[in-house]
Each structure stands twice: as C-alpha cells, then as structure tokens.
C-alpha cells in the first residue's frame, strides 16, 4: 500500500511504539490521527465509537486503524498476591481496548487495514513470570484476533498482528531486565511495521525480533 495521504488512527501514541509510528507515518506523507487520553479511553466503547464518528466526519474515511494502547503491571513474589484491581485494568486496556477498536473500525471502515500491536509474550510467555497477567492479556488478544480474521475472510478490511520483542518503552517502568539496554528502540519497530504495510501483500503476522547481541 502507498501510505501517502492515507488516514491513519493510532491509539496510545503519546510515547513508545505509538509515538514512533506516528512520526514514521508522517514521514511518508500519511494523515495521522492520534487521540489523547482525554479524547479517547479505549476501555469505553462509546468513546471509541464517538471518536471514530468524529474522525470519519472530518476526514471522510479511515484507511488504517492501529490498536497500540497498552499497559503493564509486574507482580513479584514480594507482592504476595496479585493486585486484582491492576490485573483487571490490564485486561480492560490491552484486551477490551483492542476488541472495541476492532469492532468499531470494522463498522466504519469499508476497506483498509487494522493493525494490532501485540507482543512476543503472546507467542511465548515462559519468561514472563512477573508479567504473567500482561502476557495473559496478549494471549487473549491473539485468540480474539484469530477468531476475528476467520469471521472476516471476505472483508476488504485486512486484520494484521504485530509481535514486537523487547522494546525500550515506558511500559516497563521500574521493572527492567538486566539486558534492557539491548532492547530495540521504538523507531526500529515502527520502521519494520511501515515497511510491511508498504508491501503489496503485507505479512498478517509480523514478528519483530530484537537483534541478537553476541
């Protein structure tokens, strides 16, 4: 797809991969719409619908919708128990935020692509002990999307999944592994996503691995 002048909605674009994607799309001439947290709470489907209606009214259509908003809390053995308020918050943002984004985009888009930023934790969670609720939310997203793709095989809106490896974002807060310095810059992830979307037939499941440090 030629991305020039395409109308692109990106949730969670204030920092990290979302911000890098916004910058990358602007560089190729796309029209980027990045709602603020006050404009759009992805946990509230009514807000998602209202925002989408306003966007379509302003631009006439949406070509690409990117579900990027996400949060994480990490629970260690010292926590004794998992804080279920935080656990529900993770599921509300990561899983239901994606569900509401996809449902609404499919309703208002006649053709184009829905791109879902997931995580390699949805492919292998064996090293995500402290982040098991985060990993579970991403596995839930993966399952939902597989079912959604099967349900929309004849749709002109293609549903894509992206699985980035370790990336330097504020998602990690104070929980940073010993090899955090080896994680990818968000701009690297954004560049690979852009290149995939520019292909005549983009990969439906794009895994982005961080370089192996020898």
N, C-alpha and C positions, 0 to 999 in steps of 0.2 A: 504494500500500500504506500502510495505517495502521501506523506504526512503533512505536506504544506497545506495550510488553511483548514485542516481538519479540526473540528471542535472536540476537545479532549477534556473530560472531567476527571479530576484526581482527588480522591478523599485522603485526608491525613497528609497534606502536602506542606505543612509548616516546617518540617525538618526531615532529616534522614533520606530514605529512598524516595519518598513522595516529593520532597523539595528538589532532589536531584533529577527526578523525572520531569518535573515542571520546567526546570532550566533546560533540559535536553530537548523537550518538545518545542520550547520557544526558539531554540537554535535552528530547528528545521522548519520553522515558519508556521507551526500549529497555533490555533487559538486555544489557550489553556484556561480552564475554569477551575479554580482551587478554593472551595468553600472554607471559611474559617470555622472554628469550633462553635462560635456563637451563631453562625448561619446554619450549621448542619451538625446535628447529633446523630451519628449513624445508627445509634441504638433505637431511634424513634422513627418508625416507618412513615408516619405522617409528615415529619420534617423532610425526610428523603424525597417523598413524593412532591411536596411543595417546592423544594429546591429544584427538582427536575423540571417541573412545570415552568418555573421562572426562567430556567436556562433555555428550554425549548422556545419559550416566548421571545427571549432576547436574541438567540442565535438561529432559530428556525429548526434546528435538529441537533443531535449529538452523534458523533462518529465513533468515539472511543470512550468507554467508561472504565476507570481503573479503581478497583477496590483495594486501597492501600492502607487505610486506617487500621491501626492495631496497637495493642498494649500488652505488657507482660508484667507479672509479679513472680518473683522467685522465692520459693519456700525451702528453707534448710532444716536440717534435723533440730537445730536450736529453736525453731518455731514451735516445736512440739505438735501442733496441729495446723492444718491448712486453714487460713482465714477464708471462710466461705463467702464473705462479702466480696473480697477481692477476686475469688475464683469465679463468682457469678459475673463480676464486672468484665473479666477476661472473655468469658463466653459471650456476653452481650455485645461487646465491641467486635471481637475477632470473628465470631461465628454469625450471630444475628445481624451484625453490621454488613457482612458480606451477603447474607440472604436478602436483606432489604434492598441492598444496592443492585443485586442481580434481578430481583423481581421487578423493581421499578425500571431499571434500564431496559429490560426485555419488553416492558409495557410501552415505553415511549420511543424506543429505537426501532426503525424499520430495517436497518442494515448496519453493519459495522462490527465492532469487537468489544467484548467485555473482558478485561484483563484483571486477573485476581492474583495479588501478591500474597503468596502463602509462606512457606519456609521449608527448608530441607528437614526440619523437625517433623514434618508431615510424612516424610519418607523413611526416616529412621530416628526414633526417639530414645534409643538405648543410652545416650549420654545426656539426657535431659532430665535427670532426677529432680533437681531443684526447680526445674521449669516444666514439670510434668503436666500441670494444668494448661500452660501455654501450648505445649505440644498437643495435648488433647483437643484444644480448640482448633488447631490447624488440621488435625486429622479429621475433625468434624467438617471443616470447610472442604477438605479434599473429597470426602464422601458425598457431601451435598452437591458439589460441582460435577462429580462423575454422573450422578443421577440426573442433574440438570442438563448436561450435554446429551445424554441419551434421550431426554424428553424433547430436545430441540434440534434434532438432527436435520430437519428440513428448514430450519430458520435461517434467515440471511444474516443473523447476528451470531458471530462465532464466539465461543467461550473458551478463553485461554487461561492456563495456570502457570505461574512462575514460582520456582522454588529456589530462593537465594540461600547460599551458605552464609557463614559468619560475616556480618557486615557491621561496620562501625557506626552505630546509631545510638540515640538516647534511650532506645528500648532497654538497653542493658543496665542503665542507671549505675548503681554501685556494684552490680554483680558482673564482674568481668573476669574471664578466664585468664590463665597465665599466658596464653597465646593471642590475647586480644589485639596486640599490635600487628599481628599477621592477618587480621580480618580485612575484608575489602572495603574500599571507600565506596560510599553510596553512588558516586558518579560512575564507577565501573559497572555496577549493577544496572543503572539507568541506561548506559550506553548499549549494553547487551540486549536489553529489552527493546530499545529503539531499533537496533539492527534486525531483531527478529520480526518486529512489526512491519518493517520496510520490505521484507521478503514477499514474493508473490504468494507463497503459501507458508505462513508463519507456523512455527512449532506450537502444537497445542499444549505440550508440557515442557516448559523450558526450565532446565536445571542449571543454576549458575554456581559453579564450584569456585571457591577461592583458590588461588594459586598454592601449590604445594611448596612450602619453604624447606629447602634442604639444609 
